[in-house]
Structures are given as structure tokens and as C-alpha cells.
Amino acid sequence: MFSGMMPHRKEFFELLNAHADRVIAAANATLRLINTLGTQSSEHEALVKEIVMNERSGDKIKMEMVALLHKSFITPFSRDEIHALTLALDQILGKLQDVANAVGMYHITDSTPESRELAALTSDACLRLSRAVVVLGDKTRTKEAINLCHEIEEIETKADKLLKKAITRLFADEGQMWTAIRLREFYFLQEHVLDQCQYTARIIEEILIENA
């Protein structure tokens, strides 16, 4: 019975990696969704379903991690750190789903260059985040993981600047005010995903520093 309370370290990292994989999958599906808006593509509905599926899969992984934490006597780093990282990854998936849902809710029928660039930046940030999670348990690759976290910070900073320019451009044409308001909210939802990626990267960096 005691051995059951001492799972291998790999169980924790397998769940974290699986969670990060769902984040990448949802981010890539969101990128494809936004890039196909305004085209003749019939993938829109399928892509929204794919994002929702990944979010639900992430929920299951989160519950598995919580259960593993409850039954484990020894963890690779503190329970609070593992729990915080798990919740942060789950929040990214939730915010990606918000973006997907907003396409229908705000009647976004076409994408803008800014929206497509924000989606591409999000995909890049999620890819780096996943790579950082993968090397989290390898102390010989701590510097690599920290560099990835810094790259995510840079991506988020770039997205902030892009968002300001995008909103300024939206309200330059007063004749399209309602369109501008809808797109502004959509842009903010996209930016929230990147904010959450940055927050998650900071959690990873703190874990790396505290467990060096």
C-alpha cells in the first residue's frame, strides 16, 4: 500500500506533458479557425469542436493530477507548485475556448491581419510553453527552459504592442463603430490567452529557480 503512495516522478511529468500537448493542439486549432474566417472553408464548426474537445481533455488531465497529488507521499517538487502549474495550463485551454466561442457569439465572419497575427503569436507561445514543460524535470536543461520562458515574455510584450495598434486602427473609422466594438472584445480575448501563457511561464521559471 505504501508503494502506491510513491508514484514514479514520470507520472507527474507525463500528466503535465499531456496537458501541455492539449494546449498546443487547442492553440493550433484556434489559429486555423481564425485563418479560415472569411474563406469558403467548411472547417469552422469542426475546429470549434476540436478546441472544446481539447479543453475537456485538459479538464480530465487536471482531475487526474489532483487525484495523483492526493494519493502521493512524495512529489517531484512542491504540491502547491504542481497544482498551480496544472491550473495555469487549464486556464489557457479555457481562454482558448473563450476565443472559439466568441467567433459565433460576436458574429466574427472575417479575420483581420491583427487577429491572425495574435493567433500566430499565441501558437508560438504555447509551443514554447510545451517545450519548457517537457524539460522541466531535467536539471541539466534548466537554462533552456528559462530561456523558453523569457521568449514567451517577449511574445506577450509584442502582442501588447500589436493590440494597442489594432485598437487604434479599429476606432479610426467612426462609421464602423459596432464592428470596432466587437473586434475589440475579440482582440482582448486573444490577448488574455497570451497573458495566461506569460503567467504560466513565470510559474515554470519560479519552479526551476526554487528547485535548482
N, C-alpha and C positions, 0 to 999 in steps of 0.2 A: 504493500500500500504506500509506503514511504517513497518508493521509487517512482510512483505515479505523480508525486508532488515535485519531482525534479526532472521536468522535461528537458530535452536537449536544447541548447541555445538555438539550434537551427529552426525549431518550431516557431519561435518568436519572429525570427528573420524571414521565414517562409511566409508567414501571415502578413508582415509588413511589406514584403516584396509583392505579394499578391494584391494587396491594397493599392500599392503604387502602380501596378500594372493596370488596374481598373481606372485609375486617374488618367494614365496616358491614353487608354482606349477611349474614354469619355471625351478628353480634350481633342483628340484627333477626329472623333465623330462630330464634335461641335465645329471644328474647323471646316470639315467637309460640308456640314449643314449650311454654314454662313456663306461659304464659297459657291454653293449651288443656288442660293436665293437669287431670284430674277432670271434664272435659266429655265430651260424646258425639262430639267431633271425631275424624275418622279421619286427621287430618294428621300425627300423631305420627311415624310411620315416615318419611314424606316429608320432614318438617322435619329430622330427624336426618340423612338422606341429603344434604339441602341444605347443612347445616353441614359435613359431611365433604367434600362437593364443593368448597366454598369453601376449606377448609383445603388440599386437594390442589392447587387452582388457585394458592393462595398459595405452595405449595412450588415450583411451576413458575416463578412470577414471581421467587422468591428465586434459583433457579438461573440464570435469565436475567440477573438483576442481577449475580451473581457472575461470570458469563461476560463481561458488559459491562465490569466493573471490571478483569478480567484483560487485556482487549484494548485498554483505553483508556489513552491517554497523558495526557490532561487530563480532570479531573473537576470538577464544579461546586463541590464542597467536598471535604474530605479523604476518601480511600478508607476510612479507619477509621470516619469518621462515617457515610458512606453504608452501609457494611457493618453497623455497629451498629444503625442505624435499620431496615434491612431485616430483620435477625434479630429485633429487638424486635417489629415488626409480625407476623412469622411466629409468634412466641411467643404473641401474643394469639390468633391463629387456633387454635393448638394447645390453648390453655387453654379456648377456647370449645368445641372438640371434646370436651375432657375433661368439661365440663358436660353436653353432649348424651349422651355415653356413660354418664355416671353416672345418668341418668334410668332406664335399664334395669338397670344394674349394682346400684344401691341400691333398685330397685323403688319409684321415686318415682311414685306413681299419682295424686297430687293436689298442687297447689301451695299455698303459704301466702302471705299478704299480703306477708310479708318477702321471700320468694323472688321474687315478682312485682316488688316494688319494686327489688330488687337487679338484676334483669334489665333493668328500665327505666333504671336508673342506668347500667348497662353500655352500653346502646344509646345513651344521651345522650353518654357519654364517648367512644364510638367515632365518633359523628358529629362531635364537636368535633375529635377527633384527625384525622379525614379532612380537615376544613376547614383545619387547621393544616398538613397535608402539602401541600394544594393551593396555599397561599400561600407555601410555603417558599422558592421560587425568586424571589419578588418582594420586593425590599428595601424597596419603598415600603409594604409591608403587614406589616413586621416586628412592629410594635406589636400589630396584630390577631392575628397568630399567637401572640405571647407571651401575650396575654390569653386566648386559647383554651386554652393550656397551663395557665394559672392556674385556669381554670374546671374543667379535668379534675382538678386537685389538690383543688379544693373538692368535687367529686363524690365523689372517693375518700374524703375525710375524712367526708363524710356517710354513705357506705357503711360505713365503720368503726364509726360510732356505731350504725347500724342493725344491724350484725352482732352487736354486744355485746348489744343489747336482745333480738334474736331468739334468741340462745343462752340468755340468762337465762330467757326465756319457755318455751323448749323443756324445760328441766330443772325447771320448776316443778311439773310433773306426773310424779311418780315411777312412776306406773302405765304410762306410755308411754315407758319408757327406751330400748328398742330403736329406736323411731321417732325419738326425740330424737337418738340417736347417728347414725342415717342422715342425718337432715336437717342435723345439724351439719356433717357432712362435705360435704354438698351445698352448704350455705351457704359453706363455706370455699373450695370450688372456684369458686363465683361471685365471691367476693371476690378470689381470685387473678387473675381476669381484670382486675378494676379496678386491682389493684396493678400489673399489667403495663401497663395504659393509662397510669397515672401515671409509670411508669419510662420509657415511650416518649415521653411529653410532655416529660420532663426532657431526654431526648436531643435532641429538636427545639429546646428552648429553648437548650441549650448550643450547638447548631449556629448558631442565629440570633445569639447573642451573639458567638461567635467569628468569625463571618463578616459582622458588621455593618459 
